[in-house]
């Protein structure tokens, strides 16, 4: 991380090390970080969740619809606060339902994670377009903007939410039976099943958590932009996978830590901010993420093959 920071500082000597740039990164990283955690936890179980962006957008749209309909300027301050809470709860409920549907399809019906979540992504994307008719929803009460743009004790509110969620997820994975079972399910499904673990219940809970994290990211996203639409965050899907893999999460499941993911997110944010300051096209940056994930996967494959060869017993005559 320090090496990347030094390189970007050298390439942008007059702009990168300014406080305003670091504040900008602190505001931008949380929504991607939450989506990356949503992706990571499913990868730990040996699966994947391609519907996190669509889930986040639908959650944000439902929240926005409630806010526009009920949290109007005509309502009193107490009523506005109540409707904001109801809107947030409605958005979270939608993301949890999508996570539950994914979990049931994978754990109970037996659909592969990539096909189940791909189908869910397509369905939810269509639903968001039908609901909004392609328009942007705006006109939220001013108080909602604090969630995405506020600062507490010099720390951006979105970053505080991300830190809390990262700590809670780390607690679940490292200190709770569910976390242990998620790792075990991703490492060896059959062995975990014969150990008396209800694998189906573990998967359902995993995708529920993934959906909830996507819902939290939507709250930050719509409050930061003060609007909601079906196309927000379309370029994030690849980066969430890249962040998880770069952070040490195994694509086959069973290995990975939240701390590694956070470090990977910081590195990617530094690179993204540095390239942006240099005026590099966002499309080129996106293609570069694709190249990086291919290189990381290739390096992991070569490393695994090398370690396997090292473990083979030496034949004696």
C-alpha positions in Angstrom: 0.0 0.0 0.0 2.8 2.4 0.9 4.5 1.7 -2.5 1.3 2.5 -4.4 0.8 5.6 -2.4 4.4 6.8 -3.1 4.0 6.0 -6.9 0.7 8.0 -7.1 2.2 10.9 -5.1 5.2 11.0 -7.5 2.9 11.0 -10.6 0.7 13.7 -9.1 3.0 15.8 -6.9 0.8 18.9 -6.7 -2.6 17.3 -6.3 -2.5 13.8 -4.7 -1.3 14.5 -1.2 -3.8 17.3 -0.5 -6.3 16.8 2.3 -9.3 17.4 -0.1 -8.2 14.4 -2.2 -8.1 12.1 0.8 -11.5 13.3 2.0 -12.8 12.6 -1.5 -11.4 9.0 -1.3 -13.0 8.6 2.1 -16.4 9.5 0.7 -16.0 7.3 -2.4 -14.7 4.1 -0.9 -17.5 3.1 1.6 -20.2 2.2 -1.0 -17.8 0.1 -3.0 -16.4 -1.4 0.2 -19.8 -2.5 1.4 -20.6 -4.1 -2.0 -17.2 -5.8 -1.9 -18.0 -7.3 1.5 -21.3 -8.5 0.2 -19.4 -10.2 -2.6 -16.7 -11.5 -0.3 -18.9 -13.4 2.1 -20.6 -15.3 -0.6 -17.2 -16.2 -2.1 -16.1 -17.5 1.3 -18.9 -20.0 1.1 -17.8 -21.2 -2.3 -20.4 -19.2 -4.2 -20.7 -15.7 -5.7 -23.4 -13.0 -5.8 -23.8 -11.2 -9.1 -27.0 -9.5 -8.0 -25.5 -7.2 -5.4 -25.5 -4.1 -7.7 -29.1 -4.7 -8.9 -30.2 -5.4 -5.3 -28.5 -2.2 -4.1 -30.3 -0.2 -6.8 -33.7 -1.6 -6.1 -33.3 -1.1 -2.4 -32.3 2.5 -3.0 -35.3 3.0 -5.4 -37.8 1.7 -2.8 -36.2 3.9 -0.2 -36.5 6.9 -2.6 -40.1 6.2 -3.4 -41.1 6.2 0.2 -39.2 9.4 0.9 -40.6 11.2 -2.1 -44.2 10.1 -1.3 -44.3 10.7 2.4 -41.3 12.8 3.7 -42.5 15.9 2.0 -41.9 19.6 3.1 -45.5 19.7 4.3 -44.8 17.0 6.9 -43.5 18.0 10.4 -40.0 17.3 11.5 -41.0 14.4 13.7 -43.0 12.9 10.8 -40.1 13.4 8.4 -37.8 11.6 10.8 -40.3 8.7 11.2 -40.8 8.4 7.4 -37.0 8.4 6.9 -36.7 5.4 9.2 -39.6 3.6 7.5 -38.0 4.3 4.1 -34.6 2.9 5.2 -36.3 -0.1 6.7 -38.3 -0.7 3.5 -35.1 -0.5 1.5 -33.3 -3.0 3.8 -36.3 -5.3 3.7 -36.1 -5.4 -0.1 -32.4 -6.3 -0.1 -32.9 -8.9 2.5 -35.7 -10.5 0.5 -33.5 -10.7 -2.6 -30.7 -12.2 -0.5 -33.2 -14.8 0.9 -34.4 -15.6 -2.6 -30.8 -16.2 -3.7 -30.1 -18.4 -0.7 -33.2 -20.5 -1.2 -32.5 -21.0 -4.9 -28.9 -22.1 -4.2 -29.4 -24.0 -1.0 -32.9 -25.6 -1.4 -33.5 -25.7 -5.2 -29.9 -26.6 -6.0 -29.3 -23.9 -8.7 -25.6 -23.0 -9.0 -24.7 -19.7 -7.4 -23.5 -18.0 -10.6 -26.8 -18.9 -12.5 -29.1 -18.2 -9.5 -27.6 -14.7 -8.9 -27.2 -14.0 -12.6 -30.9 -14.7 -13.1 -31.8 -12.6 -10.0 -29.6 -9.8 -11.3 -31.5 -9.8 -14.7 -34.9 -9.9 -13.0 -34.1 -7.2 -10.5 -32.5 -4.9 -13.2 -35.7 -5.2 -15.2 -37.8 -4.5 -12.1 -35.8 -1.3 -11.4 -36.3 0.0 -14.9 -40.0 -0.8 -14.9 -40.4 0.9 -11.4 -38.6 4.1 -12.4 -39.3 4.0 -16.2 -35.7 4.9 -16.6 -36.0 8.2 -14.8 -33.9 9.5 -11.9 -35.7 9.8 -8.5 -34.9 12.9 -6.5 -36.4 15.3 -4.0 -35.4 13.8 -0.7 -35.5 15.7 2.6 -32.3 17.6 3.3 -31.6 15.5 6.5 -31.1 12.3 4.5 -28.0 13.9 2.8 -26.1 13.8 6.0 -25.8 10.0 5.7 -23.8 10.3 2.5 -22.2 13.7 2.9 -22.0 14.4 6.7 -18.8 14.5 8.8 -18.5 13.5 12.5 -15.3 14.5 14.3 -13.6 15.0 11.0 -14.5 11.6 9.7 -17.0 11.2 6.8 -20.3 9.6 7.9 -20.1 7.0 5.0 -16.6 5.9 6.2 -17.9 5.5 9.8 -20.8 3.3 8.5 -18.3 1.2 6.5 -16.0 0.8 9.5 -18.9 -0.4 11.7 -20.0 -2.9 9.1 -16.5 -4.2 8.5 -16.0 -4.7 12.3 -19.4 -6.5 12.6 -18.6 -8.7 9.6 -15.2 -9.5 11.0 -16.8 -10.4 14.3 -19.3 -12.7 12.6 -16.6 -14.5 10.6 -13.9 -14.8 13.3 -15.9 -15.0 16.6 -19.2 -16.7 15.8 -20.2 -20.2 14.8 -21.9 -18.9 11.6 -18.5 -17.5 10.4 -16.7 -20.8 11.2 -19.4 -22.7 9.3 -19.2 -20.4 6.3 -15.4 -21.0 6.1 -16.0 -24.8 6.5 -18.8 -24.9 3.9 -16.5 -23.1 1.4 -13.5 -25.4 2.2 -15.3 -28.8 2.1 -19.0 -29.0 1.6 -19.2 -32.8 2.2 -17.0 -32.8 5.3 -19.0 -29.9 6.8 -22.3 -31.8 6.1 -21.0 -34.9 7.8 -19.9 -32.8 10.8 -23.5 -32.1 11.5 -23.7 -28.6 10.1 -26.9 -27.6 8.2 -25.2 -26.4 5.0 -28.4 -25.1 3.5 -29.1 -22.8 6.5 -25.5 -21.5 6.4 -25.9 -20.6 2.7 -29.2 -18.9 3.3 -27.8 -16.8 6.1 -24.7 -16.0 4.0 -26.8 -14.6 1.2 -29.1 -12.8 3.6 -26.0 -11.0 5.0 -24.8 -10.3 1.5 -28.2 -8.7 0.6 -28.2 -6.6 3.7 -24.8 -5.2 3.0 -25.9 -4.3 -0.5 -28.9 -2.5 1.1 -26.6 -0.5 3.4 -24.5 0.5 0.3 -27.6 1.7 -1.4 -28.4 4.0 1.5 -25.0 5.6 1.3 -25.3 5.9 -2.5 -28.6 7.6 -2.7 -27.9 9.9 0.1 -24.5 10.9 -1.4 -26.0 11.6 -4.8 -29.4 12.8 -3.4 -31.1 10.7 -6.0 -31.8 7.1 -7.0 -31.9 5.3 -10.4 -31.6 1.9 -12.0 -28.1 2.4 -13.4 -26.1 3.4 -10.4 -22.9 1.4 -9.7 -23.0 -0.6 -12.9 -19.2 -0.6 -13.1 -18.7 -1.8 -9.5 -19.4 -5.5 -10.0 -16.0 -6.4 -11.5 -14.2 -4.2 -8.9 -15.9 -6.0 -6.0 -14.6 -9.4 -7.3 -11.2 -7.8 -7.9 -11.1 -6.4 -4.4 -12.1 -9.7 -2.8 -9.5 -11.7 -4.8 -6.8 -9.1 -4.3 -7.5 -9.1 -0.6 -6.8 -12.8 -0.4 -10.3 -14.3 -0.7 -10.2 -17.7 -2.5 -12.4 -18.0 -5.6 -13.2 -21.6 -4.5 -14.2 -20.6 -1.0 -12.9 -21.2 2.5 -10.2 -18.5 2.7 -10.2 -14.8 3.1 -10.3 -12.0 5.7 -12.1 -8.7 6.1 -8.7 -7.0 6.9 -7.3 -8.2 3.6 -10.3 -6.9 1.7 -10.1 -3.5 3.4 -6.4 -3.2 2.5 -7.2 -4.1 -1.1 -9.9 -1.5 -1.2 -7.6 1.2 0.0 -5.0 0.2 -2.7 -7.6 0.2 -5.5 -9.0 3.6 -4.3 -5.5 5.1 -4.2 -4.9 3.9 -7.8 -8.3 5.0 -9.0 -7.9 8.5 -7.5 -4.4 8.9 -8.8 -5.4 7.9 -12.4 -8.4 10.2 -12.2 -6.1 13.2 -11.2 -3.9 12.3 -14.1 -6.9 12.6 -16.4 -6.9 8.9 -17.4 -10.2 7.8 -19.0 -12.6 5.9 -16.7 -13.1 3.4 -19.4 -9.4 2.7 -19.6 -9.3 2.3 -15.8 -12.2 -0.2 -15.9 -10.3 -2.2 -18.6 -7.2 -2.1 -16.4 -9.2 -3.6 -13.5 -10.1 -6.5 -15.8 -6.4 -7.0 -16.7 -5.4 -6.9 -13.0 -8.0 -9.6 -12.0 -6.8 -11.9 -14.8 -3.2 -11.4 -13.6 -4.1 -12.0 -10.0 -6.1 -15.2 -10.9 -3.2 -16.4 -13.0 -0.7 -15.8 -10.2 -2.9 -17.6 -7.7 -3.2 -20.6 -10.1 0.5 -20.8 -10.7 1.2 -20.5 -7.0 -1.3 -23.3 -6.2 0.2 -25.6 -8.8 3.7 -24.9 -7.4 2.7 -25.6 -3.9 1.0 -28.9 -5.0 4.2 -30.0 -6.7 6.2 -29.2 -3.5 3.8 -31.4 -1.5 4.2 -34.5 -3.7 6.3 -37.2 -2.0 9.7 -38.0 -3.4 9.9 -41.4 -4.9 12.6 -43.7 -3.6 14.1 -46.7 -5.4 
